[in-house]
Amino acid sequence: MTKRVLVVAIDIDNDLGRAGIKTPIVGRAAVLEAATRFALYDPEDSDANTLFAAIKIADEMRLKGYDAEPAVITGSELGGVDAVIEARNQLEKLVAEYNPDGVVVVTDGSEDESLLPAISSIVPIIAVRRIIVKQHRGVEETYMLLIRYIQKALTEPRFSRLFLGVPGIVLVVFSSLALLGMLRQAILVGLLIAGLAMMVRGFDMEERIIQALTETPVTIVAYSTAGVTALIAIVLIVSQLHSHTTLTPQLLASLVRNVTSLIGFSASIAILGHAASKFVSGKLRLYREIVALTLVIVAVVLLDTVASALQQMETMSISEFMQALASSGFGLYAIVSVVVVAVVWRGAKSLERLIAQTSSRASDKK
């Protein structure tokens, strides 16, 4: 029996869309037309080579007895989760229409290969072919390649947010504080903003943050309040450190206690706001919020115990700090905290399961 195979070329950032080419595309004639059209639109883009390679691989597989067809799917200019979801939806349409026994994936870079897990969950992957464009890498070519990537970073939204937006915020904050004579604070705040941006991008939290902020007006109020409170805590740290030349155990204890209460308050407001938003939307799965709120309370108690231990110290030494922790009962608090979190987590899961069963029974009666 002849195996049906799709040779799928992937354009995860939807460069084909900029040329007005709609996807998904299947069939040799349709893919050849799209490849030619895109090559004329942007001869320097490697996606054209990917499309031609898909056609060539499909032709070679036909000569070997396979029922092979080239195809093209694209993602989104936004990148990240949006691109994966869009490309997955297009692949599902192709699989439903063509019903292949497997696919050969053709890509021009590692970014396209991030889609492989999603593809393998829909249809078996027979092989992956990565297209590397041959070129003479002289000084001039390397310079032109660098210019091209800089233009991409400045014009495409998913790159410009990171390469223009974050540095712009850092420069504005740095310049404003520097004009006020707070150069040291400006450096610290700039590093803080850059670090937060790296965390958000590194853990791919952009879509989650945008979704959380746009759920209901409750979340906007809650997160705004939490953000202002966290900012006050940061300003408090900076001002206290700036007003003291030496760091003493008593100063550190005061910092820990004050900042812990503010950060705990801001985190609690954010969690409660998210829980209220889910409740208003009719979502009763709140065990994560219950456990998170418990963790915040436990963390505040433990850090307050640490502050109490610091107040007992006379010098900044590790041995004295460990003795102070032991005398303040930190070990007992830590054990009790672990038990409390475990019990709350288990209870919240059981409560959520009970609510789900009750809801299903009510719907069955209706």
URSUL-V380085 format. One record per helix or strand. SS is the DSSP state (2 for helix, 1 for strand). FROM is the first residue (numbers start at 0). TO is the last residue. If there is no record, write none. Layout:
[[SS & FROM & TO] [SS & FROM & TO]]
This chain:
[[1 & 3 & 10] [2 & 14 & 17] [1 & 24 & 25] [2 & 27 & 40] [2 & 46 & 62] [1 & 66 & 73] [2 & 79 & 97] [1 & 101 & 106] [2 & 111 & 119] [1 & 124 & 129] [2 & 138 & 154] [2 & 156 & 178] [2 & 182 & 201] [2 & 205 & 212] [2 & 216 & 242] [2 & 248 & 279] [2 & 286 & 310] [2 & 317 & 326] [2 & 329 & 364]]
